[in-house]
Amino acid sequence: MPDIDADFLALPMRRLADAALQAARDLGADHADFRLERIRGRYVSLADAELDSESDTDTLGFAVRVIHRGVWGFAADTVLTTDAAAAVARRAVEVATVSAAVATERVELAPEPAHRDVTWVSSYTVDPFTVTPREQTALLAGWSRRLLEDSRVNHVDASFEAVKEQKFYADTAGTVTTQQRVRIAPEVEVVATRDGRLDSMRTISAPAGRGWEYTAQVELELDALPELLAEKLAAPSVEAGRYDLVIHPSNLWLTIHESIGHATELDRALGYEAAYAGTSFATPDKLGTLRYGSPIMNVTGDRTAENGLATIGYDDEGVATSSFDLIREGVLVGYQRDRRISRLQGYESSNGCAHADSPSTMPIQRMANVSLAPDPDGPSTDELISQVERGVYIVGDKSWSIDMQRYNFQFTGQRFYRIENGRLAGMVRDVAYQATTTDFWNAMRAVGGPQTYELGGSFMCGKGQPGQVAAVSHGCPTAVFSDIRVLNTVQEAGR
């Protein structure tokens, strides 16, 4: 495993934390935590093998959060001196003092044992920030030129994004954590026209908590893109109706994210999160009774999964992360929680789902890696397809829509294949599938084995007001769903 960067460790984080936490104690705060964070970002994009944009960002700062008079106080700064740290703590207490006059609830935190001087580093081999932007641009340009040599391709977009997140956390209970994680998102998309129709095809390797070495996996997809795009452009439009669907993990991860991941955030289910994308139909009164899906449906929240985008050793409240059940044998059995919401609902502990997206933002409850378990002895994707007489096989994600209760939804994809009598029978296009969350997951009749399991995910899950973004992965096997409504998107657009 890599070491935490020496230049981050050289920052005066402990002295700043001691000054801030002592200032908060002196003013009578019931709880205080200090978080120093550095976030490096890099983005490179090319259009037709020519550099289109390039950016490097480097954010460094610290924040102090307190509970005083039963309410939150929060303040942040970028000046790394002990005087500034103490002043920020005093500002946080002042914010709490003013807020106490209008507070309607008392903030209390679920207990968490102290974790003293622990470190954690994510799983990667090559730090992408040790590779120069020139080298990264050259790789993307080489990929693009290779694809442009194919007469079936008119245009190529290639991009690369990487983030390195380093955090030091300390609180008045004695927890001290130092962590570093890296994530990467390379992507290539080819575009072409045929008979006046424009379409595209892109790589399906998802963003991952990995390093520069991950680009080799994306490169394996390139040579197939021109043929896949040509087949898609020549494909007939789907006939709307009801079909059995075989859904590949590169598409199903997004359905999990929208219909399970957000729906099982406890703050959302309680109505505390509503302004950004609504609340949830999966309210606490349904815990233990809601038939979310079929009996083969087992879903976990997991902040420990290797290479997961939401994976971390300790969350932004000093909680040791874990894996926990959300849906067991089709029944809703748990939620994703931070310390405040856990205590509010009577839980004995948090399950480590607090995250702030920058040193200037306050931690809020965020999504874990929410994943659907495979069947330990389950079939391959080909074997799942062989079980379907009339259906559609869906690969890759594209657009989606879901309502403010995480209940009614519609998803499209990258590519679609007819299934006839257990065999693939060529591509179709203009496909979207539509359902309610519980109808869809109760229609799941088979899941693949571990050999079909893959991680999908996104860098850009939004939540909160002011808005924050977080990276999150979702693992799943290929799965079969019976009798799902399929729309023809071209016909629907004309209505």
C-alpha positions, 0 to 999 in steps of 0.5 A: 500500500502507498504511504501518505504523502510526506508534504501533507504529513509535514503540515502543522495539523496536530498543532492546529487541532490542539489550538482549535479543540482547546479553544472550543473546550474553553468556551464550553462546547460539548463536542468539537472536531477539527478537520484539515483537508487537502484535495487535488484534482486534475481533468484533461479532455481531448476532442479528435486527439487535440487538447480541449481543456486541462485543469489542475486544482489544489484546495487546502484548508481546515474546519472546526465543528462544534456542538454548543448549547445543543446546536451545531456551530461551524467555521472554516479558514485557510490560514494554517496558524494556531491563532487562526485555528483558535479564532475559527473555533471561537467563530464556530461557537459564536455561530452555535450561540446565535443559532441556539435562539431559533433551534427547534431540536437538540443535536446529540451524537451517537457514541463512538469509541476513540480511535487514536492516531490511526491511518488509512490509505486507499488501494492503488498502485500508481498515484495519477499525480506522479504522471505528468499532464503531458504524459496523460494527454499523450495517452488520450491522444494516442487512443483518439488517433487510433479510433479516428483511423476507423472510417466508421468513426467521425469524432472522438472525445477522450477525458481523464479525471483524477482526485487525491483526497487527504484528511486529518481529523481530531476531536475532543473525544480523542480520535485522531485519523490521517487518511489518503484516497485516490480515485480516477475516471478515464473515458472515451466516446466515439460519435458517428452519423448514418442516414442522417442519424447521430449516435455515440458509444463510450467505454463502460469501465466505471470510475474507480478508487484506483490509480493510473494503472486503471487506464489499462483496463479502459484501453481494452475496450477501445478496439470494440467501439467502432463496431459497436457504434456501427451496429447501433446506428444500423439497428432497428428501433425497438418495438415498445411493450413488455419484456424480460430484461437482462441488465449488465452491471454497467447499467444496473449500478445507476438504477441501484444508486437512484432507487435504493442508494438515495432511498435508504439514506435515513435523513432523506427518509425522515424528511430532513433532506428534501430540497435536493432531489426530494425525500424517500418512499422508504420511510422508517415506519416500513422498516422490517416490513417493506417488501422492497424486492424479491427474496433473492435481493440482498443489498448492503451499504459498504464503506470498506469495499476495495476500490469503491469510490465511497470507501474510507477507513474513518468517516468525517465524524471519526467513525470506523467504517463497516459493511451493513445490511440495507435489504435482506431477502427483499425486505428493508432492514436498514439505513445509511446513517451519520451520528446525529441521525442515528442518535435521533432515531435511537440507534446505538451507533452510526454506520459511518456515513458522514462526509464533507466534500471540501475543507469549507463544507460541513459533513452531512450524511452521504451514501456508502457503496450500496451494492446488490449481492450476487448468488454465490453459486449463480450463473454466468451472464450467458446462462442468464440470457439463455433463460429468457425467451423474449427480452432485451439485454442492456449494457452501459448507462446513459440518461435517467429520470426518477421522481422526488420520492425515489419511486417512479423511474425511467432509465436508458443505456448505451447498447441494447440487444434483442433476446429471442429463445435464449440467444442474442438476436442483434442490437435494437435502439431507442430503448428505455425501461420504466417502472416503480421501485418496488415493482421493478425489484420484486420482478427480479427473478435471477442474479448472476454469480460472482463472476458477473459482479462489477463495480459501477459508480460516479464522481458526481453524486449531489446532495445538500443545500448548499450542494455538495458532491461525493463519489460513490460506487455500486457493485452488482451482478448481471440480473434478470427482471420479468415483464418490465415496460419498455418504451421507444424513446423516439416515439415518446419524444413525439408525444 
